[in-house]
């Protein structure tokens, strides 16, 4: 599997699990010390406990549905993913700069809105 296919598979798994509100399945995609930095929420979420809070509050809590739009490889297991978010908050286009380790686990996501 090439790097871009591996990143795409991780993105597909992440979107599928978040859309199904399967928090444990989402957490299994992250390293235990992973970070999600999301300025739109005003917070950084660190480790599985922080990421669980993020998922429960902003995905489960707002009934967020994510739709994949595009992926741009930034090299070395790093990509920028453009997604469409809809939910109780309305509609937003998001950018996720995602880094994965050699095992394909997510190490970091820097999230932003367009």
MIMARBA-924076 format. One record per residue (C-alpha): residue in one letter; chain; x, y, z. Coordinates in steps of 0.25 Angstrom, whole numbers. Layout:
! MIMARBA-924076
<r><code>a</code><unit>A</unit><xx>X</xx><yy>Y</yy><zz>Z</zz></r>
...
***
This chain:
! MIMARBA-924076
<r><code>x</code><unit>A</unit><xx>0</xx><yy>0</yy><zz>0</zz></r>
<r><code>x</code><unit>A</unit><xx>6</xx><yy>13</yy><zz>-4</zz></r>
<r><code>x</code><unit>A</unit><xx>7</xx><yy>25</yy><zz>6</zz></r>
<r><code>x</code><unit>A</unit><xx>-5</xx><yy>32</yy><zz>-1</zz></r>
<r><code>x</code><unit>A</unit><xx>-14</xx><yy>20</yy><zz>-1</zz></r>
<r><code>x</code><unit>A</unit><xx>-10</xx><yy>18</yy><zz>14</zz></r>
<r><code>x</code><unit>A</unit><xx>-14</xx><yy>32</yy><zz>18</zz></r>
<r><code>x</code><unit>A</unit><xx>-27</xx><yy>31</yy><zz>10</zz></r>
<r><code>x</code><unit>A</unit><xx>-30</xx><yy>18</yy><zz>17</zz></r>
<r><code>x</code><unit>A</unit><xx>-28</xx><yy>25</yy><zz>30</zz></r>
<r><code>x</code><unit>A</unit><xx>-36</xx><yy>37</yy><zz>26</zz></r>
<r><code>x</code><unit>A</unit><xx>-48</xx><yy>27</yy><zz>21</zz></r>
<r><code>x</code><unit>A</unit><xx>-47</xx><yy>19</yy><zz>34</zz></r>
<r><code>x</code><unit>A</unit><xx>-47</xx><yy>32</yy><zz>42</zz></r>
<r><code>x</code><unit>A</unit><xx>-59</xx><yy>38</yy><zz>35</zz></r>
<r><code>x</code><unit>A</unit><xx>-67</xx><yy>25</yy><zz>35</zz></r>
<r><code>x</code><unit>A</unit><xx>-65</xx><yy>23</yy><zz>50</zz></r>
<r><code>x</code><unit>A</unit><xx>-68</xx><yy>38</yy><zz>54</zz></r>
<r><code>x</code><unit>A</unit><xx>-81</xx><yy>37</yy><zz>45</zz></r>
<r><code>x</code><unit>A</unit><xx>-85</xx><yy>25</yy><zz>52</zz></r>
<r><code>x</code><unit>A</unit><xx>-82</xx><yy>31</yy><zz>66</zz></r>
<r><code>x</code><unit>A</unit><xx>-73</xx><yy>20</yy><zz>69</zz></r>
<r><code>x</code><unit>A</unit><xx>-64</xx><yy>27</yy><zz>79</zz></r>
<r><code>x</code><unit>A</unit><xx>-56</xx><yy>14</yy><zz>82</zz></r>
<r><code>x</code><unit>A</unit><xx>-53</xx><yy>11</yy><zz>67</zz></r>
<r><code>x</code><unit>A</unit><xx>-49</xx><yy>26</yy><zz>65</zz></r>
<r><code>x</code><unit>A</unit><xx>-39</xx><yy>25</yy><zz>77</zz></r>
<r><code>x</code><unit>A</unit><xx>-33</xx><yy>12</yy><zz>72</zz></r>
<r><code>x</code><unit>A</unit><xx>-28</xx><yy>20</yy><zz>60</zz></r>
<r><code>x</code><unit>A</unit><xx>-20</xx><yy>30</yy><zz>69</zz></r>
<r><code>x</code><unit>A</unit><xx>-7</xx><yy>28</yy><zz>77</zz></r>
<r><code>x</code><unit>A</unit><xx>-9</xx><yy>29</yy><zz>92</zz></r>
<r><code>x</code><unit>A</unit><xx>-2</xx><yy>42</yy><zz>92</zz></r>
<r><code>x</code><unit>A</unit><xx>-8</xx><yy>48</yy><zz>80</zz></r>
<r><code>x</code><unit>A</unit><xx>-13</xx><yy>63</yy><zz>79</zz></r>
<r><code>x</code><unit>A</unit><xx>-24</xx><yy>69</yy><zz>72</zz></r>
<r><code>x</code><unit>A</unit><xx>-22</xx><yy>84</yy><zz>72</zz></r>
<r><code>x</code><unit>A</unit><xx>-35</xx><yy>91</yy><zz>67</zz></r>
<r><code>x</code><unit>A</unit><xx>-35</xx><yy>106</yy><zz>69</zz></r>
<r><code>x</code><unit>A</unit><xx>-50</xx><yy>107</yy><zz>65</zz></r>
<r><code>x</code><unit>A</unit><xx>-53</xx><yy>101</yy><zz>78</zz></r>
<r><code>x</code><unit>A</unit><xx>-42</xx><yy>109</yy><zz>86</zz></r>
<r><code>x</code><unit>A</unit><xx>-36</xx><yy>96</yy><zz>91</zz></r>
<r><code>x</code><unit>A</unit><xx>-25</xx><yy>85</yy><zz>89</zz></r>
<r><code>x</code><unit>A</unit><xx>-29</xx><yy>71</yy><zz>92</zz></r>
<r><code>x</code><unit>A</unit><xx>-18</xx><yy>62</yy><zz>96</zz></r>
<r><code>x</code><unit>A</unit><xx>-17</xx><yy>47</yy><zz>98</zz></r>
<r><code>x</code><unit>A</unit><xx>-29</xx><yy>37</yy><zz>97</zz></r>
<r><code>x</code><unit>A</unit><xx>-36</xx><yy>44</yy><zz>108</zz></r>
<r><code>x</code><unit>A</unit><xx>-36</xx><yy>58</yy><zz>102</zz></r>
<r><code>x</code><unit>A</unit><xx>-40</xx><yy>52</yy><zz>88</zz></r>
<r><code>x</code><unit>A</unit><xx>-51</xx><yy>45</yy><zz>94</zz></r>
<r><code>x</code><unit>A</unit><xx>-56</xx><yy>58</yy><zz>100</zz></r>
<r><code>x</code><unit>A</unit><xx>-55</xx><yy>65</yy><zz>86</zz></r>
<r><code>x</code><unit>A</unit><xx>-62</xx><yy>54</yy><zz>80</zz></r>
<r><code>x</code><unit>A</unit><xx>-74</xx><yy>53</yy><zz>90</zz></r>
<r><code>x</code><unit>A</unit><xx>-75</xx><yy>68</yy><zz>90</zz></r>
<r><code>x</code><unit>A</unit><xx>-74</xx><yy>72</yy><zz>76</zz></r>
<r><code>x</code><unit>A</unit><xx>-77</xx><yy>60</yy><zz>68</zz></r>
<r><code>x</code><unit>A</unit><xx>-87</xx><yy>52</yy><zz>76</zz></r>
<r><code>x</code><unit>A</unit><xx>-93</xx><yy>64</yy><zz>83</zz></r>
<r><code>x</code><unit>A</unit><xx>-95</xx><yy>72</yy><zz>70</zz></r>
<r><code>x</code><unit>A</unit><xx>-99</xx><yy>60</yy><zz>62</zz></r>
<r><code>x</code><unit>A</unit><xx>-88</xx><yy>64</yy><zz>52</zz></r>
<r><code>x</code><unit>A</unit><xx>-87</xx><yy>57</yy><zz>39</zz></r>
<r><code>x</code><unit>A</unit><xx>-74</xx><yy>58</yy><zz>31</zz></r>
<r><code>x</code><unit>A</unit><xx>-73</xx><yy>56</yy><zz>16</zz></r>
<r><code>x</code><unit>A</unit><xx>-59</xx><yy>55</yy><zz>10</zz></r>
<r><code>x</code><unit>A</unit><xx>-56</xx><yy>65</yy><zz>-1</zz></r>
<r><code>x</code><unit>A</unit><xx>-41</xx><yy>64</yy><zz>-4</zz></r>
<r><code>x</code><unit>A</unit><xx>-27</xx><yy>60</yy><zz>1</zz></r>
<r><code>x</code><unit>A</unit><xx>-14</xx><yy>66</yy><zz>-2</zz></r>
<r><code>x</code><unit>A</unit><xx>-1</xx><yy>59</yy><zz>1</zz></r>
<r><code>x</code><unit>A</unit><xx>9</xx><yy>68</yy><zz>9</zz></r>
<r><code>x</code><unit>A</unit><xx>19</xx><yy>56</yy><zz>9</zz></r>
<r><code>x</code><unit>A</unit><xx>25</xx><yy>48</yy><zz>20</zz></r>
<r><code>x</code><unit>A</unit><xx>11</xx><yy>42</yy><zz>25</zz></r>
<r><code>x</code><unit>A</unit><xx>5</xx><yy>56</yy><zz>25</zz></r>
<r><code>x</code><unit>A</unit><xx>-7</xx><yy>61</yy><zz>18</zz></r>
<r><code>x</code><unit>A</unit><xx>-17</xx><yy>72</yy><zz>17</zz></r>
<r><code>x</code><unit>A</unit><xx>-31</xx><yy>67</yy><zz>16</zz></r>
<r><code>x</code><unit>A</unit><xx>-43</xx><yy>76</yy><zz>12</zz></r>
<r><code>x</code><unit>A</unit><xx>-56</xx><yy>71</yy><zz>18</zz></r>
<r><code>x</code><unit>A</unit><xx>-71</xx><yy>76</yy><zz>19</zz></r>
<r><code>x</code><unit>A</unit><xx>-77</xx><yy>76</yy><zz>33</zz></r>
<r><code>x</code><unit>A</unit><xx>-92</xx><yy>77</yy><zz>35</zz></r>
<r><code>x</code><unit>A</unit><xx>-99</xx><yy>76</yy><zz>48</zz></r>
<r><code>x</code><unit>A</unit><xx>-107</xx><yy>83</yy><zz>59</zz></r>
<r><code>x</code><unit>A</unit><xx>-98</xx><yy>95</yy><zz>57</zz></r>
<r><code>x</code><unit>A</unit><xx>-101</xx><yy>97</yy><zz>43</zz></r>
<r><code>x</code><unit>A</unit><xx>-90</xx><yy>95</yy><zz>32</zz></r>
<r><code>x</code><unit>A</unit><xx>-75</xx><yy>97</yy><zz>31</zz></r>
<r><code>x</code><unit>A</unit><xx>-64</xx><yy>93</yy><zz>22</zz></r>
<r><code>x</code><unit>A</unit><xx>-52</xx><yy>88</yy><zz>30</zz></r>
<r><code>x</code><unit>A</unit><xx>-37</xx><yy>86</yy><zz>27</zz></r>
<r><code>x</code><unit>A</unit><xx>-30</xx><yy>75</yy><zz>35</zz></r>
<r><code>x</code><unit>A</unit><xx>-15</xx><yy>74</yy><zz>34</zz></r>
<r><code>x</code><unit>A</unit><xx>-13</xx><yy>60</yy><zz>38</zz></r>
<r><code>x</code><unit>A</unit><xx>0</xx><yy>53</yy><zz>42</zz></r>
<r><code>x</code><unit>A</unit><xx>1</xx><yy>38</yy><zz>44</zz></r>
<r><code>x</code><unit>A</unit><xx>12</xx><yy>29</yy><zz>49</zz></r>
<r><code>x</code><unit>A</unit><xx>19</xx><yy>17</yy><zz>42</zz></r>
<r><code>x</code><unit>A</unit><xx>8</xx><yy>8</yy><zz>47</zz></r>
<r><code>x</code><unit>A</unit><xx>-3</xx><yy>17</yy><zz>40</zz></r>
<r><code>x</code><unit>A</unit><xx>-8</xx><yy>22</yy><zz>54</zz></r>
<r><code>x</code><unit>A</unit><xx>-12</xx><yy>37</yy><zz>55</zz></r>
<r><code>x</code><unit>A</unit><xx>-1</xx><yy>45</yy><zz>63</zz></r>
<r><code>x</code><unit>A</unit><xx>-7</xx><yy>59</yy><zz>61</zz></r>
<r><code>x</code><unit>A</unit><xx>-18</xx><yy>67</yy><zz>54</zz></r>
<r><code>x</code><unit>A</unit><xx>-18</xx><yy>82</yy><zz>53</zz></r>
<r><code>x</code><unit>A</unit><xx>-32</xx><yy>85</yy><zz>49</zz></r>
<r><code>x</code><unit>A</unit><xx>-37</xx><yy>98</yy><zz>44</zz></r>
<r><code>x</code><unit>A</unit><xx>-49</xx><yy>104</yy><zz>36</zz></r>
<r><code>x</code><unit>A</unit><xx>-49</xx><yy>110</yy><zz>23</zz></r>
***
